[in-house]
Amino acid sequence: MEVFINHSPVETDAATTLAELLMQEGIAADGIAAAIDNKVVPRSEWPTTHLQAGAKITVIRAVCGG
């Protein structure tokens, strides 16, 4: 099925969870927040949050700077 990560299309299996997708795409979990269809998903729920076809996933990475 197709989902979108930060507006880019990604193919994944129908039973994929948010945690699995991030790992599959090489996105390290440290220092990021994730939302599905504009709803923030707590990190504790990533392993049990199954994705739907067409889901729009937003990944935001915290960075240090000044």
Secondary structure, 3 states (H helix, E strand, C coil): CEEEECCEEEECCCCCEHHHHHHHCCCCCCCEEEEECCEEECHHHHHHCECCCCCEEEEEECCCCC
